Structure formats: C-alpha cells, structure tokens
Amino acid sequence: MQKIPAAQFKSQCLAVMDKVAESGRPVVITKHGKPVVQVIRVQSNEDEIFGFLAGKGRIVGDIENAIPVSDWNLPE
C-alpha cells in the first residue's frame, strides 16, 4: 500500500485520486509520518448487483447436445 505525506497529497490530489480510481489500490495519507486517512476506490451499487459474476463461470462440455431428451428423468 502506497503512503504519501499530506503536503504531497495536497499538491497532487487529483492525480492521486485518478491513480486510485484506475488501479483500485488504496493510498494512505500521512501527517508527521503517521497514517491519517486512506483514499480508496468507491464501488457503485450497480457493480454489486449487475455483472458481479462476469468472468467467474466456465462452460464445460457440449452445451447444445448435453443430454438427449430420451434420457431426461421427467415425472409422469
């Protein structure tokens, strides 16, 4: 985790914000060498609801002809 002094953050605030937004890595702002605040990327509510599983699944086998209809176990 990157740490930067408050004076540097004051002069480069927008650049630091852009870097955090792009990389997702938080930045700790220090004052007199001690951590004071942490700048983190905000997660939008849309990201949590839609697409949160994108890229997590995989297709295994033949999805078009997986099981013949004659092999289905349907209640009669």
Secondary structure as a PSIPRED ss2 file (coil, helix, strand):
# PSIPRED VFORMAT (PSIPRED V4.0)

   1 M C   1.000  0.000  0.000
   2 Q E   0.000  0.000  1.000
   3 K E   0.000  0.000  1.000
   4 I E   0.000  0.000  1.000
   5 P E   0.000  0.000  1.000
   6 A H   0.000  1.000  0.000
   7 A H   0.000  1.000  0.000
   8 Q H   0.000  1.000  0.000
   9 F H   0.000  1.000  0.000
  10 K H   0.000  1.000  0.000
  11 S H   0.000  1.000  0.000
  12 Q C   1.000  0.000  0.000
  13 C H   0.000  1.000  0.000
  14 L H   0.000  1.000  0.000
  15 A H   0.000  1.000  0.000
  16 V H   0.000  1.000  0.000
  17 M H   0.000  1.000  0.000
  18 D H   0.000  1.000  0.000
  19 K H   0.000  1.000  0.000
  20 V H   0.000  1.000  0.000
  21 A H   0.000  1.000  0.000
  22 E H   0.000  1.000  0.000
  23 S H   0.000  1.000  0.000
  24 G C   1.000  0.000  0.000
  25 R C   1.000  0.000  0.000
  26 P C   1.000  0.000  0.000
  27 V E   0.000  0.000  1.000
  28 V E   0.000  0.000  1.000
  29 I E   0.000  0.000  1.000
  30 T E   0.000  0.000  1.000
  31 K E   0.000  0.000  1.000
  32 H C   1.000  0.000  0.000
  33 G C   1.000  0.000  0.000
  34 K E   0.000  0.000  1.000
  35 P E   0.000  0.000  1.000
  36 V E   0.000  0.000  1.000
  37 V E   0.000  0.000  1.000
  38 Q E   0.000  0.000  1.000
  39 V E   0.000  0.000  1.000
  40 I C   1.000  0.000  0.000
  41 R C   1.000  0.000  0.000
  42 V C   1.000  0.000  0.000
  43 Q C   1.000  0.000  0.000
  44 S C   1.000  0.000  0.000
  45 N H   0.000  1.000  0.000
  46 E H   0.000  1.000  0.000
  47 D H   0.000  1.000  0.000
  48 E H   0.000  1.000  0.000
  49 I H   0.000  1.000  0.000
  50 F C   1.000  0.000  0.000
  51 G C   1.000  0.000  0.000
  52 F C   1.000  0.000  0.000
  53 L C   1.000  0.000  0.000
  54 A C   1.000  0.000  0.000
  55 G C   1.000  0.000  0.000
  56 K C   1.000  0.000  0.000
  57 G C   1.000  0.000  0.000
  58 R C   1.000  0.000  0.000
  59 I C   1.000  0.000  0.000
  60 V C   1.000  0.000  0.000
  61 G C   1.000  0.000  0.000
  62 D C   1.000  0.000  0.000
  63 I C   1.000  0.000  0.000
  64 E C   1.000  0.000  0.000
  65 N C   1.000  0.000  0.000
  66 A C   1.000  0.000  0.000
  67 I C   1.000  0.000  0.000
  68 P C   1.000  0.000  0.000
  69 V H   0.000  1.000  0.000
  70 S H   0.000  1.000  0.000
  71 D H   0.000  1.000  0.000
  72 W C   1.000  0.000  0.000
  73 N C   1.000  0.000  0.000
  74 L C   1.000  0.000  0.000
  75 P C   1.000  0.000  0.000
  76 E C   1.000  0.000  0.000
